[in-house]
Amino acid sequence: MFLNYIKEFFVKKSLKNNLHNVKNEVFTSNVQTIGLLVDESKFRHSTELINELVQHGIAPENIKIVAYREKFEKKKEYSRPTFGKKHIDWKGDIAENFLNEFTETEFDLLISYYEIEKSILMLVTSKSKAKFKLGFSSVDQRINRWMINTDMENYNLFVSELFKYLKSIK
């Protein structure tokens, strides 16, 4: 238990260092690829969220999702790539291949679908090489370029607000 607090401290320290290197990208193109980082310990409607994105014109093969769970069971089969606290080491480095691949992919848009500040989720968001980052307004504003003020459970409103803003920018 005590070791978890120490690990959390070092992950937060790594996150703080990453926040100093945040680049403010300018959104200039149409959204073709979306990365979706979901906190599935609080939100269980990831499939419906993906369906909403598809209904707004994003091809399903252009949506890549990774999920975070607080209680991660190694032997359990998850329907999508899932990670937990054990997949981030003491230095804030990612130890899982699929998660490294996710952060290295240059998505047009990264949607950080979590509303509670968890240092591991924030670290993955800050390490992402996505061109543009979007999240909830309740999370640290230095991480995401855009913030939408709604509840996590109201994914319909979140997606409709997202595409309303995207259309106004074009």
C-alpha positions as CSV (number, residue, x, y, z in Angstrom):
1,M,0.0,0.0,0.0
2,F,2.8,2.4,1.0
3,L,4.7,1.6,-2.2
4,N,1.6,2.6,-4.3
5,Y,1.8,6.0,-2.8
6,I,5.5,6.4,-3.6
7,K,4.9,5.2,-7.1
8,E,2.0,7.6,-7.5
9,F,4.3,10.4,-6.3
10,F,7.0,9.6,-8.9
11,V,4.4,9.3,-11.7
12,K,3.0,12.7,-10.7
13,K,6.6,14.1,-10.8
14,S,7.0,12.7,-14.3
15,L,3.7,14.1,-15.4
16,K,4.7,17.5,-14.1
17,N,7.9,17.4,-16.1
18,N,5.9,16.4,-19.2
19,L,3.4,19.3,-18.7
20,H,6.3,21.7,-19.1
21,N,6.9,20.4,-22.6
22,V,3.3,20.6,-23.9
23,K,3.2,21.8,-27.5
24,N,0.2,23.9,-28.6
25,E,-0.7,22.5,-32.0
26,V,-3.0,24.4,-34.3
27,F,-6.0,22.4,-35.6
28,T,-6.0,22.8,-39.4
29,S,-7.3,19.6,-41.0
30,N,-10.3,17.3,-41.1
31,V,-10.4,14.6,-38.4
32,Q,-9.7,11.3,-40.0
33,T,-8.1,9.3,-37.1
34,I,-9.2,9.4,-33.4
35,G,-7.4,8.0,-30.4
36,L,-9.7,7.3,-27.5
37,L,-8.4,6.9,-23.9
38,V,-11.2,5.8,-21.7
39,D,-11.4,5.3,-17.9
40,E,-13.4,2.1,-17.9
41,S,-13.3,1.9,-14.1
42,K,-15.9,4.8,-14.1
43,F,-17.4,4.5,-17.6
44,R,-18.8,1.2,-19.1
45,H,-20.3,2.5,-22.4
46,S,-17.2,2.6,-24.6
47,T,-19.0,0.7,-27.4
48,E,-21.8,3.2,-27.5
49,L,-19.3,6.1,-27.5
50,I,-17.6,4.5,-30.5
51,N,-20.9,4.0,-32.2
52,E,-21.7,7.8,-31.7
53,L,-18.4,8.7,-33.3
54,V,-19.1,6.4,-36.3
55,Q,-22.6,7.9,-36.7
56,H,-20.8,11.3,-37.1
57,G,-18.8,10.1,-40.0
58,I,-15.6,8.6,-38.5
59,A,-14.7,5.2,-40.0
60,P,-14.5,2.5,-37.3
61,E,-11.1,1.3,-38.5
62,N,-9.8,4.9,-37.8
63,I,-10.8,4.8,-34.1
64,K,-8.2,3.3,-31.8
65,I,-9.2,2.8,-28.2
66,V,-7.3,1.9,-25.0
67,A,-9.0,1.5,-21.7
68,Y,-7.8,2.0,-18.1
69,R,-9.0,0.0,-15.1
70,E,-8.2,0.6,-11.5
71,K,-8.6,-3.0,-10.7
72,F,-6.8,-4.8,-13.5
73,E,-6.9,-8.6,-13.6
74,K,-4.0,-10.1,-15.6
75,K,-5.7,-13.4,-16.3
76,K,-9.0,-11.9,-17.4
77,E,-9.7,-11.3,-21.2
78,Y,-10.8,-7.8,-22.0
79,S,-12.6,-6.9,-25.2
80,R,-10.2,-4.0,-25.9
81,P,-6.6,-3.2,-25.0
82,T,-6.7,-2.5,-21.3
83,F,-4.0,-1.3,-18.9
84,G,-3.7,-0.6,-15.2
85,K,-1.3,0.9,-12.7
86,K,1.1,-2.0,-13.1
87,H,1.8,-1.0,-16.7
88,I,3.5,2.3,-15.7
89,D,6.8,2.1,-14.0
90,W,8.3,4.3,-11.2
91,K,9.8,6.7,-13.7
92,G,6.6,7.2,-15.5
93,D,7.6,5.1,-18.5
94,I,5.1,2.8,-20.2
95,A,5.9,-0.9,-19.9
96,E,3.1,-2.2,-22.3
97,N,3.7,-2.4,-26.1
98,F,0.1,-1.6,-27.1
99,L,0.2,1.5,-24.9
100,N,3.5,2.7,-26.3
101,E,2.2,2.2,-29.8
102,F,-0.9,4.2,-28.8
103,T,1.1,7.1,-27.5
104,E,3.4,7.1,-30.5
105,T,0.6,7.2,-33.0
106,E,0.0,10.7,-34.4
107,F,-3.8,10.8,-34.3
108,D,-5.7,13.8,-35.7
109,L,-7.6,13.9,-32.4
110,L,-7.1,12.3,-29.0
111,I,-10.2,12.1,-26.8
112,S,-9.3,11.7,-23.2
113,Y,-12.5,10.3,-21.9
114,Y,-12.1,10.7,-18.1
115,E,-13.3,13.4,-15.8
116,I,-11.4,12.6,-12.6
117,E,-7.7,13.5,-12.5
118,K,-5.7,10.3,-12.3
119,S,-2.0,10.7,-12.8
120,I,-1.7,7.6,-14.9
121,L,-4.3,8.7,-17.4
122,M,-3.0,12.2,-17.5
123,L,0.5,10.9,-18.1
124,V,-0.7,8.8,-21.1
125,T,-2.5,11.9,-22.5
126,S,0.5,14.1,-22.1
127,K,2.8,11.5,-23.7
128,S,0.5,11.1,-26.7
129,K,1.8,12.5,-30.0
130,A,-1.7,13.3,-31.2
131,K,-2.1,16.5,-33.2
132,F,-5.0,17.8,-31.1
133,K,-6.2,16.7,-27.6
134,L,-9.7,17.0,-26.2
135,G,-11.1,16.2,-22.8
136,F,-13.3,17.2,-20.0
137,S,-13.2,20.6,-18.4
138,S,-12.7,19.1,-14.9
139,V,-9.2,17.8,-15.8
140,D,-6.1,20.0,-15.7
141,Q,-6.3,22.5,-18.6
142,R,-2.7,22.2,-19.5
143,I,-3.2,18.6,-20.8
144,N,-6.0,19.1,-23.4
145,R,-6.3,21.8,-26.0
146,W,-10.1,21.7,-25.9
147,M,-12.4,21.0,-23.0
148,I,-16.0,20.1,-23.0
149,N,-18.1,20.7,-19.9
150,T,-20.4,17.7,-19.5
151,D,-20.8,14.5,-17.6
152,M,-19.0,11.3,-18.6
153,E,-22.3,9.4,-18.7
154,N,-23.7,11.8,-21.2
155,Y,-21.6,10.6,-24.2
156,N,-24.3,11.7,-26.7
157,L,-24.0,15.3,-25.7
158,F,-20.2,15.1,-25.6
159,V,-19.9,13.8,-29.2
160,S,-22.5,16.2,-30.5
161,E,-20.7,19.1,-28.9
162,L,-17.4,17.8,-30.3
163,F,-18.7,17.7,-33.9
164,K,-20.5,21.0,-33.5
165,Y,-17.1,22.6,-32.7
166,L,-15.3,20.7,-35.5
167,K,-17.8,22.0,-38.0
168,S,-17.5,25.6,-36.8
169,I,-13.7,25.4,-37.2
170,K,-13.8,24.2,-40.8
